[in-house]
Amino acid sequence: MLKSLRISNYRAFHKLGIDELSRINLISGRNNSGKTTLLEALLLLSAGHPEITMHTAIIRGMKSERLPPAAIPSIYWRQMFKSFDFRTPIEISAKHESGGSLSMTVEMERDEIVKTSLTASNEVLLGEELQDPKLLATIRSDDEDWQRRIQVTDKEIHMERRHRPVLFPAWIVPSGLGDLRSDAECLDALKKQKQAHRVVDALRIVDPSLTSLEVISQTGSPMIWADMGLSELVPLPTVGEGMVRVSRLAMCMVLARGGVLLVDEIENGIHHSIAADIWRFILDVVRELDVQVFATTHSYECVQAAQSLHSDDLMLHRLEASEEGHRCFSYHREHIDTAVRHSLEVR
């Protein structure tokens, strides 16, 4: 597991430090306090290569393949740097339980072309031109250091493909609508691993009438179908968005075995009446499969439900933004109990 985290110059964060992390880390805070940004930073660090900078925004519903290459520096890269300042590198570092110290530095490189006259004074006529921006990622761990670059021209994206292991595996459950085809492919993979029963167990918390799940391509594209005790199977999305959301959460939890699960707005699609049962399921599975969870929430009821487990594996981290910067206040089990009794602001 990750034991601590430091983020500098990434999006809204000038400097943010979390000195202690747990098995389940619930991230709360007001709008624009940096909750989703924290998940993106963890995704960057886990991947360990600059190509991921074009994919972190999937948490926010943005997809880089819909943009021309020349737009990527302004739409994706420029927004990553605090106050759009390319001159100060992004730095993300963590202490890992088994991997030791891990860090990633992301900085912008540009070729500088200076045109001068051939007069005696050698006066600069046109000054500097900045060509073809490149993003350089430097990865450091206790075992080795390496660098990778990604370069964008008007027409192409050039990426260095060096096969290095990820620093730690990470899976994402975004807050918005997902991809039904990807869901079906995930379930198919879990069936091959004989792990699909975990998804069924999670969905039965939502609707006990469900007995099994199947992947069927009747519509021309694979989709998850559910046996709800009716005369025929039904597409899972027709049962309700909550069922789809919980299935994604359960599938990604299993796929993240030995790594990190990132969940944006974990309360989405989960009714407060079953929230404690869902948290109990999450706690049991992540302990068994050695998964560390980072989940954001706007919901006070979500914090209450997690707190009701009274588990030492849970920590609450509340982010606050002010003119002086961002701060994180971390709460252990006994402090969460107190915070809930006093109706701590989490939204």
C-alpha beads as a LAMMPS data file, in Angstrom:
LAMMPS data file: protein, C-alpha beads

347 atoms
346 bonds

1 atom types
1 bond types

-500.0 500.0 xlo xhi
-500.0 500.0 ylo yhi
-500.0 500.0 zlo zhi

Masses

1 110.0

Atoms # bond

1 1 1 0.000 0.000 0.000
2 1 1 0.931 3.648 -0.350
3 1 1 1.804 5.090 3.055
4 1 1 2.058 8.825 2.216
5 1 1 1.640 11.207 -0.735
6 1 1 3.073 14.539 -1.903
7 1 1 1.816 16.601 -4.869
8 1 1 3.399 19.850 -6.137
9 1 1 2.413 22.206 -8.982
10 1 1 -0.314 19.911 -10.319
11 1 1 -3.502 21.684 -11.443
12 1 1 -4.832 23.634 -8.426
13 1 1 -2.281 22.152 -6.011
14 1 1 0.763 24.238 -5.211
15 1 1 1.827 21.861 -2.463
16 1 1 -0.293 19.156 -0.867
17 1 1 0.891 16.527 1.574
18 1 1 -0.873 13.565 3.168
19 1 1 1.377 12.065 5.817
20 1 1 -0.587 8.888 6.466
21 1 1 -2.751 6.678 4.276
22 1 1 -4.790 3.586 5.078
23 1 1 -6.397 0.637 3.299
24 1 1 -9.521 2.696 2.471
25 1 1 -9.085 6.445 2.019
26 1 1 -12.267 8.487 1.728
27 1 1 -11.598 11.949 0.254
28 1 1 -14.098 14.678 1.090
29 1 1 -14.255 18.423 0.608
30 1 1 -16.211 21.222 -1.015
31 1 1 -16.479 21.671 -4.771
32 1 1 -13.128 22.589 -6.385
33 1 1 -11.174 21.472 -3.325
34 1 1 -9.076 19.069 -5.434
35 1 1 -10.653 15.668 -4.793
36 1 1 -10.622 14.501 -8.418
37 1 1 -7.205 16.103 -8.959
38 1 1 -5.816 13.890 -6.193
39 1 1 -7.086 10.781 -8.024
40 1 1 -5.502 11.997 -11.267
41 1 1 -2.159 12.518 -9.543
42 1 1 -2.243 8.945 -8.223
43 1 1 -3.011 7.675 -11.730
44 1 1 -0.043 9.611 -13.133
45 1 1 2.288 8.195 -10.516
46 1 1 1.074 4.633 -10.963
47 1 1 1.533 4.639 -14.751
48 1 1 4.982 6.190 -14.705
49 1 1 4.970 7.490 -18.286
50 1 1 3.872 10.795 -19.902
51 1 1 1.372 9.153 -22.261
52 1 1 -1.022 8.879 -19.315
53 1 1 -1.320 12.686 -19.304
54 1 1 -3.701 12.316 -22.254
55 1 1 -5.843 9.815 -20.353
56 1 1 -6.088 11.194 -16.808
57 1 1 -8.940 13.409 -17.986
58 1 1 -11.134 10.355 -18.567
59 1 1 -12.020 10.823 -14.903
60 1 1 -13.587 14.131 -16.009
61 1 1 -15.216 12.716 -19.151
62 1 1 -12.656 14.110 -21.632
63 1 1 -11.060 11.921 -24.325
64 1 1 -7.884 12.948 -26.134
65 1 1 -8.571 10.876 -29.269
66 1 1 -11.322 13.333 -30.193
67 1 1 -8.792 16.170 -30.512
68 1 1 -6.268 16.934 -33.279
69 1 1 -2.689 16.340 -32.030
70 1 1 -1.814 20.035 -32.143
71 1 1 -4.579 20.781 -29.602
72 1 1 -3.225 18.425 -26.925
73 1 1 -0.611 20.814 -25.426
74 1 1 -3.159 23.589 -24.885
75 1 1 -6.166 21.430 -23.926
76 1 1 -4.391 18.828 -21.773
77 1 1 -0.828 19.740 -20.883
78 1 1 -1.240 23.450 -20.178
79 1 1 -4.086 22.794 -17.725
80 1 1 -1.971 20.345 -15.734
81 1 1 0.514 22.913 -14.483
82 1 1 -0.362 25.163 -11.560
83 1 1 -1.391 28.595 -12.912
84 1 1 -0.400 27.284 -16.387
85 1 1 3.267 27.723 -15.415
86 1 1 5.352 25.348 -17.545
87 1 1 8.567 26.533 -15.913
88 1 1 7.847 24.770 -12.617
89 1 1 7.755 20.963 -12.963
90 1 1 4.968 18.809 -11.599
91 1 1 6.217 16.568 -8.800
92 1 1 4.285 13.616 -7.360
93 1 1 5.894 11.337 -4.793
94 1 1 4.837 8.631 -2.378
95 1 1 6.138 6.108 0.110
96 1 1 5.150 2.566 -0.814
97 1 1 4.960 -0.278 1.688
98 1 1 7.039 -2.639 -0.453
99 1 1 8.353 -0.394 -3.265
100 1 1 9.953 2.236 -1.035
101 1 1 10.200 5.804 -2.316
102 1 1 8.464 6.530 -5.632
103 1 1 8.392 9.823 -7.516
104 1 1 7.442 11.268 -10.890
105 1 1 8.484 14.647 -12.276
106 1 1 6.687 16.000 -15.348
107 1 1 8.083 19.001 -17.198
108 1 1 7.674 20.691 -20.562
109 1 1 10.533 20.755 -23.036
110 1 1 10.641 23.002 -26.091
111 1 1 13.238 23.398 -28.821
112 1 1 14.536 26.953 -28.917
113 1 1 15.459 28.389 -32.303
114 1 1 17.257 31.730 -32.270
115 1 1 17.649 33.513 -35.608
116 1 1 20.406 36.090 -35.861
117 1 1 21.788 38.335 -38.589
118 1 1 25.289 37.890 -39.956
119 1 1 26.196 41.518 -39.342
120 1 1 29.151 42.599 -37.298
121 1 1 26.918 43.380 -34.323
122 1 1 25.310 39.949 -34.628
123 1 1 22.032 41.551 -33.588
124 1 1 19.100 39.222 -32.911
125 1 1 16.480 39.896 -35.558
126 1 1 13.585 37.578 -34.768
127 1 1 14.250 36.321 -31.285
128 1 1 13.144 32.895 -30.025
129 1 1 10.674 30.540 -31.617
130 1 1 9.283 27.642 -29.623
131 1 1 8.756 24.489 -31.647
132 1 1 7.011 21.137 -31.129
133 1 1 6.438 20.899 -27.355
134 1 1 7.603 17.746 -25.558
135 1 1 6.554 16.418 -22.188
136 1 1 9.315 14.695 -20.217
137 1 1 8.546 12.370 -17.328
138 1 1 11.321 11.353 -14.955
139 1 1 10.532 8.343 -12.760
140 1 1 12.491 7.479 -9.654
141 1 1 12.226 4.557 -7.308
142 1 1 14.550 2.858 -4.864
143 1 1 15.530 0.406 -7.622
144 1 1 16.077 2.560 -10.718
145 1 1 15.532 5.847 -12.543
146 1 1 14.305 6.322 -16.101
147 1 1 12.889 8.955 -18.414
148 1 1 10.252 8.971 -21.141
149 1 1 9.129 11.648 -23.579
150 1 1 6.018 12.340 -25.595
151 1 1 6.172 14.911 -28.410
152 1 1 3.327 16.533 -30.345
153 1 1 3.621 18.097 -33.797
154 1 1 0.882 19.573 -35.971
155 1 1 -0.024 16.153 -37.334
156 1 1 1.470 13.442 -35.140
157 1 1 2.139 12.265 -31.605
158 1 1 5.525 10.661 -30.970
159 1 1 5.765 8.457 -27.873
160 1 1 8.736 6.587 -26.487
161 1 1 7.722 2.978 -25.937
162 1 1 9.958 1.509 -23.276
163 1 1 8.584 -1.519 -21.556
164 1 1 8.873 -0.802 -17.871
165 1 1 6.618 -2.198 -15.154
166 1 1 4.085 0.200 -13.673
167 1 1 5.018 1.437 -10.220
168 1 1 1.786 -0.028 -8.869
169 1 1 -1.364 -1.145 -10.724
170 1 1 -4.316 1.264 -10.598
171 1 1 -7.910 0.996 -11.840
172 1 1 -10.417 3.839 -12.157
173 1 1 -14.178 4.059 -11.637
174 1 1 -15.154 7.509 -13.019
175 1 1 -18.216 9.319 -11.706
176 1 1 -19.981 9.613 -15.056
177 1 1 -21.337 7.180 -17.603
178 1 1 -18.994 4.398 -18.575
179 1 1 -18.679 2.100 -21.580
180 1 1 -21.024 -0.896 -21.668
181 1 1 -18.717 -2.784 -24.025
182 1 1 -15.781 -2.339 -21.641
183 1 1 -17.988 -3.519 -18.780
184 1 1 -18.779 -6.703 -20.708
185 1 1 -15.102 -7.296 -21.471
186 1 1 -14.228 -6.867 -17.787
187 1 1 -16.873 -9.361 -16.716
188 1 1 -15.662 -11.814 -19.378
189 1 1 -12.139 -11.555 -17.959
190 1 1 -13.418 -12.149 -14.420
191 1 1 -15.378 -15.207 -15.551
192 1 1 -12.162 -16.704 -16.919
193 1 1 -10.517 -16.038 -13.541
194 1 1 -13.525 -17.556 -11.709
195 1 1 -14.070 -14.243 -9.928
196 1 1 -17.429 -13.172 -11.421
197 1 1 -19.249 -14.358 -8.292
198 1 1 -17.919 -11.291 -6.475
199 1 1 -19.813 -9.027 -8.876
200 1 1 -22.989 -11.074 -8.367
201 1 1 -22.543 -10.830 -4.570
202 1 1 -22.248 -7.035 -4.806
203 1 1 -25.313 -6.691 -7.044
204 1 1 -27.420 -8.882 -4.767
205 1 1 -26.977 -6.198 -2.101
206 1 1 -28.848 -3.855 -4.450
207 1 1 -31.404 -6.403 -5.709
208 1 1 -31.563 -9.875 -4.072
209 1 1 -33.577 -11.263 -7.007
210 1 1 -30.459 -11.332 -9.218
211 1 1 -29.020 -14.834 -9.599
212 1 1 -26.361 -14.602 -12.320
213 1 1 -24.707 -12.467 -15.009
214 1 1 -23.900 -13.342 -18.609
215 1 1 -22.068 -11.615 -21.472
216 1 1 -24.176 -11.713 -24.662
217 1 1 -23.580 -10.050 -28.060
218 1 1 -27.164 -10.196 -29.269
219 1 1 -27.147 -6.510 -30.252
220 1 1 -23.874 -6.832 -32.184
221 1 1 -21.817 -5.512 -29.280
222 1 1 -21.121 -7.424 -26.061
223 1 1 -23.226 -6.385 -23.083
224 1 1 -23.871 -7.688 -19.575
225 1 1 -27.255 -9.401 -19.162
226 1 1 -28.801 -10.279 -15.799
227 1 1 -30.936 -13.162 -14.611
228 1 1 -33.530 -11.468 -12.396
229 1 1 -35.729 -14.542 -11.992
230 1 1 -37.837 -13.643 -15.038
231 1 1 -38.576 -15.836 -18.064
232 1 1 -35.679 -14.217 -19.961
233 1 1 -32.395 -12.472 -19.214
234 1 1 -32.478 -8.655 -19.309
235 1 1 -29.731 -6.125 -20.159
236 1 1 -28.162 -4.947 -16.902
237 1 1 -28.633 -1.203 -17.723
238 1 1 -32.417 -1.747 -17.876
239 1 1 -32.404 -2.870 -14.232
240 1 1 -31.104 0.518 -13.123
241 1 1 -28.070 2.802 -13.143
242 1 1 -27.285 1.760 -9.564
243 1 1 -26.783 -1.841 -10.708
244 1 1 -24.397 -0.745 -13.471
245 1 1 -22.460 1.476 -11.077
246 1 1 -22.082 -1.213 -8.402
247 1 1 -21.059 -3.789 -11.020
248 1 1 -18.257 -1.476 -12.227
249 1 1 -17.123 -0.873 -8.683
250 1 1 -17.014 -4.618 -7.923
251 1 1 -15.280 -5.544 -11.198
252 1 1 -12.577 -2.904 -10.867
253 1 1 -12.010 -3.882 -7.244
254 1 1 -11.192 -7.441 -8.307
255 1 1 -9.066 -6.319 -11.270
256 1 1 -7.071 -4.031 -8.950
257 1 1 -5.817 -7.006 -6.906
258 1 1 -2.535 -6.032 -5.257
259 1 1 -2.865 -2.425 -6.401
260 1 1 -4.937 0.739 -6.073
261 1 1 -8.599 1.429 -6.872
262 1 1 -9.562 5.040 -7.659
263 1 1 -13.277 5.856 -7.380
264 1 1 -14.718 9.293 -8.146
265 1 1 -17.932 10.105 -6.243
266 1 1 -18.354 6.620 -4.837
267 1 1 -21.896 7.323 -3.614
268 1 1 -23.277 7.724 -7.166
269 1 1 -26.111 5.281 -7.829
270 1 1 -26.040 3.844 -4.287
271 1 1 -29.112 4.440 -2.130
272 1 1 -28.336 5.436 1.448
273 1 1 -30.307 2.455 2.776
274 1 1 -27.761 -0.033 1.390
275 1 1 -24.637 2.149 1.657
276 1 1 -23.383 0.441 4.856
277 1 1 -23.786 -3.000 3.257
278 1 1 -21.860 -1.858 0.181
279 1 1 -19.065 -0.538 2.409
280 1 1 -18.981 -3.852 4.282
281 1 1 -18.619 -5.694 0.970
282 1 1 -15.835 -3.306 -0.128
283 1 1 -13.953 -3.769 3.141
284 1 1 -14.102 -7.578 2.963
285 1 1 -12.954 -7.753 -0.667
286 1 1 -10.098 -5.238 -0.450
287 1 1 -8.707 -6.979 2.608
288 1 1 -8.828 -10.351 0.870
289 1 1 -7.382 -9.125 -2.448
290 1 1 -4.896 -6.627 -0.979
291 1 1 -6.417 -3.547 -2.670
292 1 1 -5.992 0.037 -1.492
293 1 1 -8.955 2.346 -2.172
294 1 1 -9.026 6.101 -2.771
295 1 1 -12.622 7.296 -3.129
296 1 1 -14.019 10.824 -3.315
297 1 1 -17.423 11.782 -1.948
298 1 1 -19.780 14.743 -1.621
299 1 1 -22.140 12.770 0.586
300 1 1 -22.398 13.076 4.337
301 1 1 -24.488 9.872 4.340
302 1 1 -21.635 8.084 2.554
303 1 1 -19.220 9.069 5.329
304 1 1 -21.762 7.962 7.943
305 1 1 -22.163 4.570 6.259
306 1 1 -18.390 4.021 6.069
307 1 1 -17.955 5.135 9.672
308 1 1 -20.620 2.664 10.842
309 1 1 -18.174 -0.190 10.156
310 1 1 -15.856 1.145 12.891
311 1 1 -12.844 -0.171 10.972
312 1 1 -9.227 0.774 11.575
313 1 1 -8.700 0.244 7.822
314 1 1 -10.624 3.466 7.074
315 1 1 -9.307 7.028 7.073
316 1 1 -11.142 10.211 6.086
317 1 1 -9.119 12.960 4.390
318 1 1 -10.834 16.342 4.109
319 1 1 -9.365 18.761 1.558
320 1 1 -9.630 22.498 2.067
321 1 1 -8.748 25.218 -0.441
322 1 1 -7.870 28.745 0.652
323 1 1 -5.875 31.722 -0.595
324 1 1 -2.825 30.196 1.096
325 1 1 -3.224 26.923 -0.815
326 1 1 -4.633 23.450 -0.168
327 1 1 -4.503 21.542 3.088
328 1 1 -5.532 18.041 4.029
329 1 1 -6.979 17.102 7.414
330 1 1 -6.840 13.362 8.079
331 1 1 -9.045 11.470 10.532
332 1 1 -8.617 7.989 12.004
333 1 1 -11.541 5.836 13.108
334 1 1 -12.095 7.498 16.478
335 1 1 -11.830 10.972 14.929
336 1 1 -14.305 10.040 12.176
337 1 1 -16.779 8.964 14.871
338 1 1 -16.442 12.395 16.484
339 1 1 -16.662 14.189 13.137
340 1 1 -19.886 12.377 12.228
341 1 1 -21.441 13.163 15.626
342 1 1 -20.670 16.840 15.064
343 1 1 -21.914 16.820 11.433
344 1 1 -18.545 17.581 9.846
345 1 1 -18.876 19.450 6.554
346 1 1 -17.803 17.094 3.746
347 1 1 -19.510 18.608 0.710

Bonds

1 1 1 2
2 1 2 3
3 1 3 4
4 1 4 5
5 1 5 6
6 1 6 7
7 1 7 8
8 1 8 9
9 1 9 10
10 1 10 11
11 1 11 12
12 1 12 13
13 1 13 14
14 1 14 15
15 1 15 16
16 1 16 17
17 1 17 18
18 1 18 19
19 1 19 20
20 1 20 21
21 1 21 22
22 1 22 23
23 1 23 24
24 1 24 25
25 1 25 26
26 1 26 27
27 1 27 28
28 1 28 29
29 1 29 30
30 1 30 31
31 1 31 32
32 1 32 33
33 1 33 34
34 1 34 35
35 1 35 36
36 1 36 37
37 1 37 38
38 1 38 39
39 1 39 40
40 1 40 41
41 1 41 42
42 1 42 43
43 1 43 44
44 1 44 45
45 1 45 46
46 1 46 47
47 1 47 48
48 1 48 49
49 1 49 50
50 1 50 51
51 1 51 52
52 1 52 53
53 1 53 54
54 1 54 55
55 1 55 56
56 1 56 57
57 1 57 58
58 1 58 59
59 1 59 60
60 1 60 61
61 1 61 62
62 1 62 63
63 1 63 64
64 1 64 65
65 1 65 66
66 1 66 67
67 1 67 68
68 1 68 69
69 1 69 70
70 1 70 71
71 1 71 72
72 1 72 73
73 1 73 74
74 1 74 75
75 1 75 76
76 1 76 77
77 1 77 78
78 1 78 79
79 1 79 80
80 1 80 81
81 1 81 82
82 1 82 83
83 1 83 84
84 1 84 85
85 1 85 86
86 1 86 87
87 1 87 88
88 1 88 89
89 1 89 90
90 1 90 91
91 1 91 92
92 1 92 93
93 1 93 94
94 1 94 95
95 1 95 96
96 1 96 97
97 1 97 98
98 1 98 99
99 1 99 100
100 1 100 101
101 1 101 102
102 1 102 103
103 1 103 104
104 1 104 105
105 1 105 106
106 1 106 107
107 1 107 108
108 1 108 109
109 1 109 110
110 1 110 111
111 1 111 112
112 1 112 113
113 1 113 114
114 1 114 115
115 1 115 116
116 1 116 117
117 1 117 118
118 1 118 119
119 1 119 120
120 1 120 121
121 1 121 122
122 1 122 123
123 1 123 124
124 1 124 125
125 1 125 126
126 1 126 127
127 1 127 128
128 1 128 129
129 1 129 130
130 1 130 131
131 1 131 132
132 1 132 133
133 1 133 134
134 1 134 135
135 1 135 136
136 1 136 137
137 1 137 138
138 1 138 139
139 1 139 140
140 1 140 141
141 1 141 142
142 1 142 143
143 1 143 144
144 1 144 145
145 1 145 146
146 1 146 147
147 1 147 148
148 1 148 149
149 1 149 150
150 1 150 151
151 1 151 152
152 1 152 153
153 1 153 154
154 1 154 155
155 1 155 156
156 1 156 157
157 1 157 158
158 1 158 159
159 1 159 160
160 1 160 161
161 1 161 162
162 1 162 163
163 1 163 164
164 1 164 165
165 1 165 166
166 1 166 167
167 1 167 168
168 1 168 169
169 1 169 170
170 1 170 171
171 1 171 172
172 1 172 173
173 1 173 174
174 1 174 175
175 1 175 176
176 1 176 177
177 1 177 178
178 1 178 179
179 1 179 180
180 1 180 181
181 1 181 182
182 1 182 183
183 1 183 184
184 1 184 185
185 1 185 186
186 1 186 187
187 1 187 188
188 1 188 189
189 1 189 190
190 1 190 191
191 1 191 192
192 1 192 193
193 1 193 194
194 1 194 195
195 1 195 196
196 1 196 197
197 1 197 198
198 1 198 199
199 1 199 200
200 1 200 201
201 1 201 202
202 1 202 203
203 1 203 204
204 1 204 205
205 1 205 206
206 1 206 207
207 1 207 208
208 1 208 209
209 1 209 210
210 1 210 211
211 1 211 212
212 1 212 213
213 1 213 214
214 1 214 215
215 1 215 216
216 1 216 217
217 1 217 218
218 1 218 219
219 1 219 220
220 1 220 221
221 1 221 222
222 1 222 223
223 1 223 224
224 1 224 225
225 1 225 226
226 1 226 227
227 1 227 228
228 1 228 229
229 1 229 230
230 1 230 231
231 1 231 232
232 1 232 233
233 1 233 234
234 1 234 235
235 1 235 236
236 1 236 237
237 1 237 238
238 1 238 239
239 1 239 240
240 1 240 241
241 1 241 242
242 1 242 243
243 1 243 244
244 1 244 245
245 1 245 246
246 1 246 247
247 1 247 248
248 1 248 249
249 1 249 250
250 1 250 251
251 1 251 252
252 1 252 253
253 1 253 254
254 1 254 255
255 1 255 256
256 1 256 257
257 1 257 258
258 1 258 259
259 1 259 260
260 1 260 261
261 1 261 262
262 1 262 263
263 1 263 264
264 1 264 265
265 1 265 266
266 1 266 267
267 1 267 268
268 1 268 269
269 1 269 270
270 1 270 271
271 1 271 272
272 1 272 273
273 1 273 274
274 1 274 275
275 1 275 276
276 1 276 277
277 1 277 278
278 1 278 279
279 1 279 280
280 1 280 281
281 1 281 282
282 1 282 283
283 1 283 284
284 1 284 285
285 1 285 286
286 1 286 287
287 1 287 288
288 1 288 289
289 1 289 290
290 1 290 291
291 1 291 292
292 1 292 293
293 1 293 294
294 1 294 295
295 1 295 296
296 1 296 297
297 1 297 298
298 1 298 299
299 1 299 300
300 1 300 301
301 1 301 302
302 1 302 303
303 1 303 304
304 1 304 305
305 1 305 306
306 1 306 307
307 1 307 308
308 1 308 309
309 1 309 310
310 1 310 311
311 1 311 312
312 1 312 313
313 1 313 314
314 1 314 315
315 1 315 316
316 1 316 317
317 1 317 318
318 1 318 319
319 1 319 320
320 1 320 321
321 1 321 322
322 1 322 323
323 1 323 324
324 1 324 325
325 1 325 326
326 1 326 327
327 1 327 328
328 1 328 329
329 1 329 330
330 1 330 331
331 1 331 332
332 1 332 333
333 1 333 334
334 1 334 335
335 1 335 336
336 1 336 337
337 1 337 338
338 1 338 339
339 1 339 340
340 1 340 341
341 1 341 342
342 1 342 343
343 1 343 344
344 1 344 345
345 1 345 346
346 1 346 347
